[in-house]
Amino acid sequence: MGLTGLEIFKLTPRTNCKECGFPTCMAFSMKVASGAVEIEKCPHISDEAKGKLSEATAPPMKTFTIGKGDAERKIGGETVLYRHEKTLVNKPLVAVAFDDTLNAEEVDAKINNIKDVDYERIGEQMNAEAVLVRYGTDKESFLNILDKVSQLGKINIVYSKDASVAKEAIEKVKDTNPVLMGANKDNLNDMVAIASENKIVLGLEAPTLEELYDLVQAADKAGHKDLILNTTGEEIGKAFENTVEVRRAAITGGDRTFGYPSLVFVNDLAEGDEFMETALASTLVLRYGSIIVLSDISYKRALPLFGLRQNIYTDPQKPMRVEPKVYEFGAPKEDSPVLLTVDFALTYFVVSGEIERAKSPAWLLIPDAGGYSVLTSWAAGKFGGSVIRNAVKESGLEEKLTKKRLVIPGKVAVLKGDIEEELPGWEVIVGPDEAMQIPKFLKELV
């Protein structure tokens, strides 16, 4: 249970020195209690007080960093159950599963799919972040596949219930900060030893939540606190129930025993049905898989799944924005038209995509409109004549163009007169209402 601002205040020096950036120790304490600032910002707090506060003010779910270099990601660290309460912190990761029953052609096909599905959406790269290799009975095949997929530069997840095989596998990828899955009541001590020696996250699994709870306590007692919980269960309903209960126990129940991220084998639950797999993965993006394991990746699986994930795991208090500036399409010339839209990321990517589809040289001017949609920014007074004038003047377009044509969104045609007054010498043209109409509009623009 987190401490209140007053409880934290009692542990501060109470000197109001302002070195933390706040006017009083009470103001600082209130911010610490809300999670907006770290206690370490106070340069004069004692080590004893810091020790008391660090555990009490930590998020109910632990945060871990897995992977190395470009593959490095954080999991866990969530503080709320629902996005509207505050924000969700670390997006679920998608892992593609391999196992020792696959032949070389099947392995290569999955590897090629992982490489192929890698695209940008609203300023974020979309791809599978992890690969999971599961050991069954064929150690040689298992290790060979691990060698192959570890070259992809993804997060490596090793799944083996055989501690001796797990140790050999982790030795191959230990420099990539992998995850080790497969610890249970029978092999816990050996698996904890491997994970602790390599300072990596260890995955625990048990037949029931009650047994999983006991296993977490046993791992903690053995000295390993970097854990991820396999909440898959024997069937779909149980997997969903387990994953929700683990998260709820930690965040609303205040039980830090279950304050760890979850991994769910969606590929096992779907039993070969790729449409069911995508549906289950989408459900677990919402409730509450930290790592979601798929049998394979393809565009028809990725597009809905990654789109949903991006929509849910953005901060609702911060508009998704692109940089206000001039963007060029198709090597525009001095007589190419200047299209205008706002800096809301989704609007920009829809409009820019249609301009590219038109294959007509054009400039795209983006003013600072507060990160809102066209109509919202106009209604808020952030997308008016003076804002657009300033954007044009600062862009340097006037010096580049011999034919000054500014195409404004059709939904704010009302701005035409204001812009003409602000930009004498410019021809202000009312463009289409919808982005999908841009290609036809540009082809007909003389």
N, C-alpha and C positions, 0 to 999 in steps of 0.2 A: 504494500500500500504506500503510495507516495506521500511525502510530507507536505503540510500546508506551508504557505508563505511565512506565517508567524513562527512555525516550528523551525524553519530554516533560518529565519531572522535571529532567533535565539542562539544559533551556532556561529553567527558572523561576528566580526570584531566590533560592530556597531559604532564605527568611527565616522561614517559618512565622508570618507576621503575622496570619493568620486573617481578613483583610479580604475574602477571597473567599467566606467562609462555611464553610470546611473547617478542621479542626484543624491540618493540616500541608500543605506543598506536595506531598508524595507522595500524600496522599489526594486532593487536588485534581487531580493529574496522572492518577491512575487513573480518575477520573470523566470527565476530558476524553477519555482514550483510549477509553472505552466509549461516548462520544457523549452522555453524560448532561448535560454542561455545556459552555458555550462558553469558549474560551481567554481571551476578553475579560473574563471575570469576575475575572481577576487584574489588579489595578490597577497593578502594578509591573513587569509583563513588558515587555521592550524591544520596540521596533518591529521590530528585526531578527529577534528570536525569534518575534514574532507573525507576521511574513511567512513564516518557515520552516514554522510550524505550521499556518497557515491552509490552505495547499494540501494538506498531509499529512493533516490531520484532517477535511477536507471530505468529505461523502458521495461515494461513487463515482459517483453520478448527480447531475447538476446540478439545482437547483430553480429553476423560473421562475414568475413571477406573470403571468397573462394576464387580460385583461378589466379593467373598471373598475367602481367602485361596487359595487352589489349583485351584479353579474356576476363580480366578481373571484374567481379561483381559482388555486390552486397546482398545478403538475404536476411530476413528477420527484421527486428527493430520496430515492429508495428505497435502502435499505441491505441488505436481505435478499431472497432469492428466495421464501421461504415464510413465511406468516403466523405459524406456530408458532415460528419461529426468534427473532422479536422482535416486530415488528408491521409492517404495511404502512402507508405514510405518507399519500400523496395519492391519493384514489380516481380511477379513470379517468373522464374526462368524455365525455358523449354529445353528438354533434353531428348535426344534421339537414342533409342535403345539398340544395342548390339548384343549378341550372345554367341556362345561357342558352337551353336548348331548351324550357323550361317556358313555358306560356302563363299569362295572368293568373289564370285560374280555378284552375289547378294550384298556382300560388304561394300564392294565398289559402287554398286547402284545407290546405296544409302549415302555413301560419302559424296557422290556426285550430286545427289539431291540437296544435301546440306550446303554444299558450295553454291548450288544454283539459286536456292531461296535466300537471297540476301539483297534487300532493296530498302529504299528510303521512303518513309512516310511522315510527313509533317516534321521534317527536320530530325527524325530519329531513325537509326538503322534497324531494320527488322530482320532477324535471323534466329536460328536455334543457337542458344548460348552454350549448350553443354552436350557431351556425349556420355552415355552410360554403357559400360561393358559388363555383362553378367556372366559369371562362371557357373557352369553346370557340372559337367564331368570331364570335358576335354581340355586339359590344362594348356597343352601346346597351342591349340586353336585359339583359346581365350587370350593367351599372352601375345600371339601373333596379331590378333585383331586389335588388341590394346596398342600395340606398336604402331599399327596403321592409323587408327583414328586419333592417336595423340599428336599426329603431325598436322591436324587441322587447326590447331591453335585455339581450341575450345576448352571449357572447363571439363576436366576428366573426372568421371565418377566411376569408381571401381566397386563392383558388387560381388562379394564372395562370402559365403558362410564358412568356408574353409580358411582358417587363420593363416596357415602356412602358404597357401596360394595367394591370399590377400597380401601377405608380407612381400612376396616376390613381385606381385603386380605393382604395389605402391613404390617399390624400389625403382621401377622403370619410370614412373611419372612424378616422383616426389618433388621435383623442382618446379612443378606446375601448380602447386598448392591444390591438390585434388581433394575429393570427398571420398571417404571409405564407407560403403554401405554393407549391411549384412550382420551387424552385431546382434546377438540374442543372448538368452540366459545361459546357453551352453558354451558359448565361446567368448563371453564378455571380457574376461580378464586378458585374454590373448589379444583381442581386438583393441581394447583400451591401450595396451602396451604399444601396439603398432601406431595407433593414432597419436598417442602422446609423444612417442619418439620422433615422429615426423611433424608434429604440431599441426595436425589437420583435423577437419570436422569429421566426426564419426556418426554414422547413421544407425539408429536402433530400431528393432522391430520385435513385435510380440503378438500372440493371437488375439488378445483383448486389450482394451484401454487400461484396465486395472493392472494387467501384467506389464504393460508398457510403462505405466507410472512407476511401478516397482523397479523396472529396469533403469529408468532415468535416475532414480535415487541411488541405485547400485553403481552406476557409472560415475555419478557425482562423488560418491564415497570412495571410489577407486581413484579419484583425482582428475577425471576428465570432464570438463564442463562445456566443451565445444561440440554440440550435438545437433542432429537433425532427426526428426521422427518419421518413420514410415507408417503412414496412417491408411494404407491402401485397403485393408480388410478383404474379406472373401467375396463380397459382391458390392454392386454399385451403391446401394442404400447405406451399407455399413461404412464404406469409404467416405461418403459425404458426411455421415454422422460423426465418424471419428475425427475428421479434419476440422469440422466446425467445433466440436466439443473441446479439442485441444486448444484452439485459438480462444474460445470463449472462457475456458478455465483460466487462462493466463491473463486475459485483458480485463474481463469483467469480474472474474472470480478472484483475481489477485493471487493465483497459485503459480508461483514461479517454477514449480516442478515441471509444468507443461509450457514454460516460457521459451519454446524453441520453434524454429521453422519446421514445416512439414514437407515430405516428399510423397507423391502419389503416382503409382504405376497405372496410368490411364490405359496404356497399351494392353495390360493384362485384363482390366475390367471390360474393355470393349470387345475382346475376343475376336479380333480380326475385322471388325466393322469400322471402316475409316470414318464414316459419317457419325457414328456413335462416339468414336474417339474424339472427334472435334467438338461434339456437343458436350461431352464430359469434361474435356479440357477447358472449354469456355465456362462451364459451371464452376470449376475449381479455380479459375482466375478470380471469380467473384467470391468464392467461399472455400477454402483459403489456402490453396496449395502454394508452397514457396518454390518447389521444383516440380514440374509436371512432365512426366516421362511419356513420350509418344513412340509408336512403332517406327515411324518414318516422318518425313516432312515433304510437303509439296505446296504449290501455290494455292490450290483449292482448300488445303487445310490451314495454311498460314494466313491468308488474307483476312478471313473473319476472326481468327483467334488473335492475331497480333493487333488488328484494328480495335477489338474489344479491350485488350490489355492496355493499349495506349490510352484509350478513352478513360478507363477506370483509374489508371495509375498516373494521372497528371494532377497537379495541385489545383483544386477548384477555385482557390483564392488568387491564382496567378494566371492571367491570360496567356495562351500559347502564341508567341509573337515571332515575327521574322524581323530582320534588321531593316529599318527604314532607309531606303536608298533607291538608286535606279538600277534595274535589272535589264540585261540585254538578251534579246532572242533573235536568232537568225541573222547575226551581223547587221544590226540596224544602221541606216545611213542618215544623212542630214535631212532627208525628207520623209523618214519613217514616222508613223504616228506614235504618240505617247499615250499609253493606256494608264488609267489611274485606278488603284484599289487601296484597301486598308492593310494594316500590318498584322491582322489576325491570321495566324498560321494556316488554318484550314482554308480560309478565303484565298490566301496567296497561292497555295498549292493547287487548288482547283482552277483558279484563273490562269496561273502559269502553265498548267498542263494543257489547257485549251489553246493558249497562244502557241505552244509548241506544236500542237496538233494542226493548227492552221498553216504552219510552215510559211508564215509571212513575217518578214523582218519588222520588229517593233521594239519600242522601249516600254518598260513597265515601271511607273513611278509609285513608290510606297512612302507616304508621309507617316509621321508619328501620330497614329490615331488611337493610341491607348490600348491596342491589342484587342479591340472589339470588332464585331461584324460591321458591314457597311451601314445598315440602318441604325444599329445601336450606337456606333460612334458618331453618326450624324445627329441623332437625338440627344446625345450627351454633349454636343458642341465641340467635339474633337475632330470633326471632319467637315469643316466649313471653308468658306472662301479664303480667309486669312491663313488658315493652316495649309491649304493647298498652294496658295501663293508663295508662302515661305519655303515649302518643299521644292517648288519649281526653281526659285531663286537660288537655293542652296545646292541644288543638284548640278548646276552648270549647264543644263540643257539648252538654255537660251543662246549660249555662245556656240553650241554645236549645231543647232538646227537652222535650216534655211526655210523650212515649211513648218510653222508652229501649230500643230494640231494636238489638242488634248481631248482624249475620249474618256468621259466620266461614266460611272455605272448608271444604268437606266433607272434604278430604284431611287436615285437621288437626283433626278432630272431637275428638281426644284433649285439645285445649286447653280445651274447654268448661268443665270444672270449675275449672281454674286461673283462667280469666278471670272466672268468677262470684265467686270468692273475692276477686279483685283489684278487681272493679267491683260492689260491692253495689248493688242497686237497678236493675241492668241485666238485661234478658232477653237471654240469649245463645242464638242460634238457629244450628243447624248448617245451612249452605247446601249447594248442590249440589257434586258433585265436579268437574264440568266447567263452564267458562264458558258454553258453548252452552245449558246448562240454566237460565241465570239468568232469561230472559224469562218462561218458564213458572212458575218459582219465585216471582217477584215478583207475577205476576198472581194466584197462589193464596195469597199471604201476606195474612192478614187484618190 
